[in-house]
């Protein structure tokens, strides 16, 4: 299933499933048409995730009923809706750093300056383990590190992303992520896949100049990542049965139609299963929590502007695409100043 949260012409927030590429099954309306009563599983995407296997089964039954019987008021054209993030307010956001090449590139770009080419040459001649970037990064190979982001700053496909007033260098990050569907703690890696409710595309927009300044203080990122509209998630929550091999998906990023990044989920050094197992040590994970992959970089290219010496500006349209999941599109806009109250 490809699931989302959307707002229709009447202004009501509801959840639906994509069918026929351009139609949404309105799950609650379908349940009412089928059974004569609403179901608590379809009240919101969080309700759906908390419902587990029972909610998933009911959704499949409703989708089959609606697509075959087409009762009035149960299907809606994509052209008539505003897509939100599949889970508009996640229970939490943790963003990892699962791609080795991204952190190697970032260390060289942010810390080495003109000496970066020397370190690249050392790697090419003697192997990665001989490079300074590798030696400075040894802790990363020991555990799947992550940071926590603002769960209230999430937007969906098609939404504008407001450049924070303090930002001098805006960037995108080509990522994907998972939502937790089943609770658990101390989850073994071998069982972690059963806790994944589905996959999404994720764009972790970043104010790079502020992020670099903050992280020089040995903590962060903070305001380099935390600003309204800074986390774009969507367009669909794609359930695992739709993706036979999640670690063989092409990933691309385009800015104003020009391809800037290309990579693959196969380049992840740390899998989501390993991340889930690590995060859940002595800590319970709950349905609706989100885990991002970190920036996709690898043999095919770099996954963000930082690694290429490029940045974004107001008016730029960023499209991230992950095979089998979809395209997440957002436009950057200048942040509008707050208006003073009348009479002030």
C-alpha positions in Angstrom: 0.0 0.0 0.0 1.0 3.6 -0.6 -0.6 5.6 2.2 -0.8 9.3 3.0 -2.5 12.0 5.0 -4.3 14.6 3.0 -6.8 17.5 3.1 -9.6 17.4 0.6 -11.7 20.3 -0.8 -13.9 20.3 2.3 -10.9 21.0 4.5 -10.9 17.8 6.5 -7.7 15.9 7.3 -8.0 12.2 6.5 -5.9 9.3 5.5 -6.0 7.5 2.1 -4.3 4.9 -0.1 -3.1 5.6 -3.7 -4.7 3.6 -6.4 -4.6 3.9 -10.2 -1.7 6.4 -9.9 -4.1 9.4 -9.6 -6.9 8.3 -7.2 -7.0 8.1 -3.4 -9.2 5.7 -1.6 -10.6 7.6 1.4 -10.2 4.8 3.9 -12.7 6.0 6.5 -15.3 6.8 3.9 -14.7 3.3 2.4 -15.0 1.7 5.8 -18.4 3.4 6.4 -19.6 2.4 2.9 -18.6 -1.2 3.6 -19.6 -1.6 7.2 -21.9 1.3 8.0 -19.7 2.7 10.7 -16.3 4.3 11.0 -13.3 2.5 12.4 -10.9 3.9 14.9 -8.0 2.6 12.9 -8.6 5.2 10.2 -8.9 8.3 12.4 -5.3 9.3 11.6 -2.1 7.7 10.4 -1.0 7.4 14.0 -4.2 5.5 14.7 -3.5 3.3 11.7 0.1 2.5 12.8 -1.0 1.8 16.3 -3.6 -0.6 15.0 -0.9 -2.9 13.6 -1.9 -6.0 11.6 -5.6 -5.5 12.2 -5.5 -2.0 10.8 -3.5 -3.2 7.8 -5.9 -6.0 7.1 -8.9 -3.7 7.3 -7.2 -1.2 4.9 -6.6 -4.0 2.3 -10.3 -5.1 2.6 -11.5 -1.5 2.2 -9.2 -0.8 -0.8 -10.4 -3.9 -2.5 -14.0 -3.1 -1.9 -13.7 0.5 -3.1 -11.7 -0.3 -6.2 -14.2 -3.0 -7.2 -17.5 -1.5 -6.1 -16.7 2.2 -6.3 -19.4 3.4 -3.9 -20.0 7.2 -4.1 -17.8 9.4 -2.0 -15.0 7.0 -1.4 -12.5 8.0 -4.2 -10.9 11.4 -4.7 -8.6 12.7 -7.5 -5.1 13.7 -6.5 -5.7 17.0 -8.2 -8.3 17.9 -5.6 -6.2 17.3 -2.5 -3.3 18.8 -0.5 -0.8 16.1 0.5 0.6 16.4 4.0 3.4 14.3 5.4 2.1 10.7 5.8 2.5 11.2 9.6 2.1 15.0 9.9 3.5 15.1 13.5 5.7 12.1 14.1 6.1 10.8 17.6 9.8 11.5 17.3 12.4 12.2 14.6 15.8 10.6 14.7 18.1 11.1 11.7 21.1 8.9 11.2 24.2 9.0 9.2 24.2 5.7 7.5 26.2 6.4 4.3 30.0 6.2 4.7 30.8 8.3 1.7 28.8 11.3 3.0 30.6 11.6 6.2 34.0 11.2 4.5 33.0 13.9 2.0 31.7 16.2 4.7 34.8 15.9 6.8 36.9 16.9 3.9 34.7 19.7 2.6 34.1 21.3 6.0 37.4 20.6 7.7 40.2 20.2 5.2 39.7 23.1 2.7 42.4 22.9 0.0 44.0 19.9 1.7 41.0 17.8 0.8 42.4 16.9 -2.6 45.6 15.7 -0.8 43.6 13.3 1.4 41.7 12.1 -1.6 45.0 11.3 -3.3 46.2 9.4 -0.2 43.1 7.3 -0.3 43.4 6.6 -4.0 47.0 5.5 -3.6 47.0 3.7 -0.3 43.3 2.9 0.5 40.7 4.6 2.6 42.1 3.4 6.0 45.3 5.4 5.3 43.4 8.7 4.8 43.0 11.3 7.5 39.2 11.5 6.9 39.0 7.8 7.9 41.2 8.2 10.9 39.1 11.2 12.2 35.9 9.2 11.6 36.8 5.9 13.4 34.0 6.4 16.0 31.4 6.4 13.2 32.3 2.8 12.3 31.6 1.6 15.8 27.9 2.4 16.1 25.1 4.0 14.0 25.1 7.5 15.4 22.0 9.8 15.1 20.6 13.1 16.3 17.1 14.1 17.2 15.2 16.7 15.3 12.0 18.8 15.7 8.9 16.7 15.1 6.7 19.8 14.8 8.6 21.2 11.8 7.4 18.5 9.3 5.8 19.3 5.8 4.8 17.1 3.0 5.0 16.8 -0.8 4.4 20.1 -2.6 4.8 22.3 0.5 6.9 25.4 0.5 10.0 25.4 2.7 10.8 28.7 4.3 14.5 29.7 4.4 15.2 30.7 8.0 16.0 34.4 8.5 19.5 33.6 9.8 20.6 31.2 7.1 23.3 32.1 4.6 23.8 28.7 2.9 20.7 26.5 2.4 21.1 22.8 1.5 19.0 19.7 0.8 19.9 16.1 1.8 18.9 13.1 -0.3 17.5 10.7 2.2 14.9 8.1 2.9 13.5 6.8 6.1 11.2 4.5 8.0 8.3 4.8 10.4 8.0 2.4 13.3 4.9 0.3 13.3 5.3 -2.1 16.2 6.5 -1.1 19.7 9.5 -2.8 21.2 12.7 -2.4 23.2 16.1 -4.2 23.0 15.0 -5.3 19.5 17.5 -7.8 17.9 18.7 -6.9 14.5 17.2 -10.2 13.1 13.7 -9.1 14.2 13.9 -5.3 13.5 12.4 -5.5 10.0 9.1 -6.6 11.6 8.9 -3.2 13.4 9.1 -1.2 10.1 5.6 0.0 9.1 6.8 1.6 5.8 9.3 3.7 3.9 9.2 7.3 2.8 11.4 9.9 1.1 13.0 12.4 3.4 14.6 15.8 2.8 16.5 17.1 5.8 16.8 20.8 4.8 19.8 22.4 6.4 21.3 25.9 7.1 24.8 24.8 6.5 26.6 27.9 7.7 24.8 27.8 11.0 25.2 24.0 11.3 29.0 24.3 10.9 29.3 27.1 13.5 27.2 25.1 16.0 29.0 21.9 15.6 32.3 23.5 16.3 31.1 23.7 19.9 31.0 19.8 20.0 27.2 19.7 20.1 24.4 20.0 17.6 23.1 20.4 15.0 20.5 22.7 16.5 19.3 25.8 14.6 21.2 24.5 11.5 18.4 21.9 11.3 15.6 23.1 13.5 13.4 25.7 11.8 9.7 25.7 10.7 9.2 23.5 7.5 12.7 22.1 7.7 11.8 18.4 7.6 10.0 17.3 4.4 8.6 13.8 4.4 6.5 12.0 1.8 4.9 11.6 -0.6 3.7 8.2 0.5 4.2 5.8 3.4 5.0 2.6 1.3 4.4 -0.6 3.2 7.1 -3.3 3.1 5.3 -5.8 0.9 5.6 -3.2 -1.9 9.4 -3.2 -1.8 10.9 -6.7 -2.2 14.5 -5.4 -1.6 14.7 -2.1 0.2 18.5 -2.1 -0.2 18.5 -1.9 -3.9 16.7 1.3 -4.7 17.9 4.1 -6.9 18.0 7.6 -5.3 18.2 10.9 -7.2 18.0 14.6 -6.4 17.1 17.3 -8.9 17.2 21.1 -8.4 15.1 23.0 -10.9 15.0 19.9 -13.1 18.8 19.5 -13.1 20.2 16.3 -11.6 22.5 17.2 -8.7 22.7 13.8 -6.9 22.5 10.1 -7.7 23.0 7.1 -5.5 21.5 3.9 -4.2 20.2 2.5 -0.9 22.7 -0.3 -1.4 25.4 2.1 -0.3 24.2 2.3 3.3 26.9 1.2 5.7 24.3 1.0 8.5 20.9 -0.6 7.7 17.7 0.5 9.2 17.6 -2.9 11.0 20.9 -2.1 12.7 19.8 1.4 13.5 16.6 0.1 15.1 18.4 -2.4 17.1 20.9 0.2 18.4 18.3 2.9 19.2 16.1 0.4 21.0 18.7 -0.6 23.6 17.1 -0.1 26.9 14.6 2.3 25.2 11.1 1.5 23.8 10.3 2.5 20.3 6.6 3.3 19.6 4.5 3.4 16.4 4.8 6.7 14.6 8.4 7.3 15.4 10.6 8.2 12.4 14.2 7.2 11.6 16.0 8.9 8.7 18.9 7.4 6.8 21.2 10.4 6.6 22.5 11.7 3.2 22.9 9.2 0.4 26.4 9.5 -1.1 28.4 6.8 -2.8 30.2 5.8 -6.0 27.5 7.4 -8.1 27.7 10.9 -6.6 27.3 13.2 -3.7 23.9 13.5 -1.9 23.9 17.2 -0.8 25.1 20.6 -1.9 27.7 20.8 0.9 29.7 18.0 -0.6 29.7 19.8 -4.0 30.2 23.4 -2.9 26.7 24.3 -4.0 23.8 25.9 -2.1 20.1 26.7 -2.7 18.2 29.9 -3.0 14.6 31.2 -2.8 12.6 29.9 -5.7 14.6 26.7 -6.2 12.5 23.5 -6.6 14.1 20.4 -5.0 12.9 17.0 -6.1 14.1 13.9 -4.3 13.2 10.5 -5.9 13.5 7.1 -4.4 12.7 4.1 -6.6 9.4 2.4 -5.7 8.6 5.1 -3.1 8.0 8.2 -5.2 9.0 11.9 -5.8 9.1 14.4 -2.9 9.0 18.0 -4.3 9.4 21.2 -2.4 10.0 24.8 -3.3 12.2 27.1 -1.2 10.8 30.5 -0.4 12.0 33.5 1.5 10.7 33.7 5.1 8.1 36.4 5.4 8.7 38.9 8.2 6.1 38.9 11.0 3.7 41.9 10.8 3.5 44.1 13.8 -0.1 44.1 15.3 -2.2 47.0 14.2 -2.0 50.0 16.4 1.5 49.1 17.7 
